[in-house]
Amino acid sequence: MAPIDNDSPVPDAGRHSLLGLLTRGPTQLGLLIILLILWFVFTSVAPGFLSRFNLNSMGRSVAIDVVVGFAQMVVLATGGMNLSVGAIGVCCVMIAGYLMQAAGLPIPVSILLTLAFGGLLGALNGLAIVKTGVNSFIVTLASASLFSGGMLIFTKGVPLNGLPATFGAFGRSGVGPVPSLAIVALLIGALLYILFKHTVLGRQILAVGANARTAEMSGIPVGRITIFVHVLSGVLAGAAALMLTSRLSAAMPAVAGDDWLLPSFLAPVIGGTALAGGMVSVIGTILGALLVATIRSGLLVLQVGNFWLQLFLGVFLLSAILFERYRAKLAIREQTRRA
């Protein structure tokens, strides 16, 4: 079965060169090197990058990106994808605002109902994929339009600004220099690490991603696993929506949606999660999200246009995919040589 973290060595890549270090070492090491280089560059050209305000803002932003990446990562683990992560986020943002403002429900009850609603939307995706046999790309592409369109019709796109003050205060709070939202993201990451590393269910998810037919022949309920990961993805998208709503102190339908799609793939793929399934990296997803947030924050401090941000993120995603293919080819070549 494929491992959780992409830490297998890749030989014959030049032991003493930077390329050799990146290709034979774990993906996380390469990400750390890239992050250090970017931080050095942004600090040199934009002293405001290390300001307390910018670091706090980036910390809250990366926390949301991490959970959005987790929402995609759990589906990628099975070899599928969820293009409706942003649409589920839009729905959960507005449901959370409605429950707390219009319905007047207590904050804990609203949070639980919002997470349950996200899980329900994810279950609809999973059931549609399993029952119809249609590829997850098509199903979630269609459901993304269905979910976001339905919610915008229901809410008329009107933001809800009368949320409880304590809910918004949590999004701006912190424990020392660490934002509270970042702590939430790390706790979620710890739970996912335990799931994939230390539970039978996690190993079954990875087995389905490695080879669904073999997993089914081994007695693993592939259909149930598929539904489960989509439910989990919906819950995680709901958690990210709650974090975003708390950070903004308002439920705004325009803050999620398509803006989550590219980051949701970037964080896990850059971090070492395989698009084909069977391999995930929780730590790598966190580092990948930090890389995305670093680029976004650095370009913002440099007052670079948003179109440049999309260009850089697209380049990083394509580079990560090509780099992983290169590592895989080297690994296969070495296995063939040893055989």
N, C-alpha and C positions, 0 to 999 in steps of 0.2 A: 504494500500500500504506500502511496506517496506520502512523504513527510509533510509536516505543517509548515516549517520554515525552510526556505530555499537556501540551505547551507551546505549543500554537497559541493566538494571541490571540483574544479574543472582544470585539468592539467594542460601542459604544453602550451601555455598562453604567455610565456615570458615571465619567469618567476620574479624578476627584479624590476619589471616595468610597471607603471601605473595601470596600463591595460591588463597586464597579467594579474595584478592584485585584484582588480575589479572583476575579472572573469573567473578566476579560480576561487575567490573569496565569496562570502555570503552577500546577497543583495543588499542587506542592511548596511554592510561596510561601505559599499559603493555609494549608497544614499548619504551616509554620514560625511563622506569625503566631498560629495557634491554640495551638501548643505553648508559645510565649513567654507567652501570656496565662495558660495553665493553670499553668505553672511559677511565674509571678508570684503567682497566686492561692494555690496550695498553699504556697509559701514564706511568704506573708504570714500565712496562718491556721494553718499547722503548721510551726514552725521545724525540727522533726525531719525534714522532707522532704529537706533538703540534708545530712543527716548522712552520714558516710562509710559506715556500715552500710547505710543505705537506698539510697544511690546504687550501692553494689556489688551489692546484692540486685536492684535494678531493672536494672542492666546485664546480669546473668546471665539475668534473666527476659526482657528484651527480645530478647536474642540468640536464645532459643528461639522466641519469637513471630515473629521475622523469618523464620526458616527454615520455620516452619509456614506463614507467609504465602506464601513462595516455592513451597511444595508445592501450594498452591491456585492461585497466580498462573499457573504454567505450563500448567495445564489451562484456566483462564479464557481464556488467550490464544487458544485454538481455539474459544471459544464454549461449552465444556462446563463441567462442575464435578465435583468429587470430594468427595462427602459421607463418604467412608471414610478421610479423612486421619487422623482421630483413631483409628479402628480399626486402621489400619496402624501407627500409632504405638504402640498398646497391644501389638500383636504383636511389634514390633521391640524394645520395652522388655524384654519377657519373654524373647525369643530371645537378646538380648544378655546378659541376666543368666544364662540357662541355659548359654550357650556359655562364659562366663568363670568361672562358679561350679561348675556341675555337670559340664560337660565338661572344664573346666580348660584350655581353649585359650588361647594367647597373645593379648594385647589386640589387636594389629594384625590377626590372623587373625579374631578375633571381630568386629571392626569391619567388615571387608570382607564377611564372611558375613552380618552383620546388614543392611548396605546392599543386598547382593544379594537377601536375603529380602524387603526392602521393595520392591525393583524387581520381584520375581516377583509379589507381590500386586498391584502396579500393572499388570503385564502381564495378569493375569487380568481386571482391570477393562477394560483397553483391548480385549482380545480379545473379551470378552463384548459390548462396545458395537459393535465393528466387525462381528462375525459375526451378531449378532441384529438390529442396526439399532435397538435400543431406546435411548431417551434416556439420557444419562449420569446424569441425576438419579435415575432409577429403578434403574439398574444399581448405582450406587455406594451408594444407600440400602440396597439389599438386601445388597450385599457388606459394608457396615459392620456389620450385624447378624451376618452369617456369620463374618467375621473375628474380631470381638471376642468373640462367643459361643464360637466354636471354641477361641480361645486361653484363655478363662477356664475352659472345661471341661478343657482339657489341663493347665493350671497349677493348677486349683482356686482361683485367686485368691490364692495364697500368695506374698507378696513374697520376693525373694531379697536377703538383706542381707550375704552374704559375698563381695562383689566385691573385686577387687584394690585395694589402697590407692592405688596410683599412678593408677588410673583415676578414682577419686573425687577425688584431689588435683588433677587437671587441671581439674575443674569448679569448684574453689575458687581456682584460681591466676589470675594476671594478669600483664600486662606493664606495669609501672608502675601507673597508676590504671585501666587498661583490662583488663577480665576476658578471660581466654583464650577463653571461649565467644563473646564479642563479636567477637574477631578471626576466629574460625572463620566466624561468620555473614557478616562483611564479605568474606571470601575467597570464600565461596559466592556472594554477591551479585556480586562482580567477575566470576566465571566466567559467571553468568547474563547479566550485562550484555554480555559479549563474545559470548555465544551469540546474543542477540537483535539486537545492534547490528552485528556484524561477520561473521556466518556466513550461508551460504546456507540452512542448516537453520533458523536463527532466523527468517529472512524467510519461509520456507515455512510455518512455524508461524503467523505473523501473517497470512499470506495465507489460510490455511484458516479462521482466525477471522473475517477480514473478509468472505469469501464462499467457502464450501466448494465450491459448484458451479463457480464460475468458476475456483477453484484447481485443481479436478480436470480441467477442460477445458484448463487450461494445462499439464497433465502432472505436476502435483504429486500424489504418492501420499497421498491424504487418509487412507486407512485406516492406513498405516504411521505417518503423523504422529500420528494419534490414539493409537495404541498407544505410540508413543515418549513423548508427553507424560505419559501415565499411568504409564509405567515411571519416568520422571524424577520425577514426583510421589511415587511410592512410595519412591524412593531418598532424596528430600529429607525425606519423613516419617520414614524410618529415621534420617537424620542428626539430625533434631530429637529423636528418641527417644534416640539415643546421648548427645546433649548433656544431655538431662533426666536420664538415668540417671547420668551423670557428676556432674551438679550435686547429686543426692540421695545419691550413693554407694550406691544400691540400685535394684533393679528392682521397681517397684511398679505393678501393673496398674490401679490406681485413679487414677493421676496424669494420664493422657491421655484418650482416648476423647472423650466429648461436650464436654469442656472445651476442646477444640481447634477445634471446628467453627465457632463464631462468630468467634474471633480469626483463623482461617484466611481468612475472607471479609473481615473488617474491614480488615486491614492492606493487602491489594492494592486493594480497592475504594476505600477512603478515599484511597489513594495515587495513584489515577488509572487503574488497570486497568479496562478496560471489561468489564462482565458479558456483553455481546454478543460479545466476542472482537475480535481484530484490533489491540488496543492494550494494552501492558503498561508498567509503570514500576517498574524495580528500585529506584531511589532513593525513589520514592514509597511503595513497600511497606515499606522500612526506616523511613521517617518515620511511616507509618501504624502500624506495630508499636510505635514509640516513643510514639506518642500513646496507644495502648491501654495500654501499660505505665505511662505517666504517670498515667492515670486510675486504674488499678488500685492503684498505689503510693500515690497521693495519698489515695484513699478509705481505704486500709488505715491510713495514718498518722493520718487523722482518725477512725479507728475506726467507719467507716460500714459498715452491714451489706452482705453480699455481694449481696443482692437489688437494692440500689441500683446496684451495679456492672453487673449484667445490664441494668438499665434504661438506664443511660447508654450502654453499648455498643450496645444496640439502637437508641437514638435517633441515635447517631453513624452507624451503618450506613445507616439510613433517610435521614438527612440527606445523606449522601454520594451515595446513589443519586439522590435528587431534585435535588441540586445539579448532578450530572453531566448529568442530563437537561436542566436549565435551560441549562447551557453549550452543549449540543449544539443545542438549539433556536435559541439566539442565533447560533451558527455557521452553521446552515442558513439562517437569515433573512438573514445577511450575504451568503452565497453567492448567494442568490436575488436580492438587491438589486444585486449586482455584475453578475450575468448580465443 
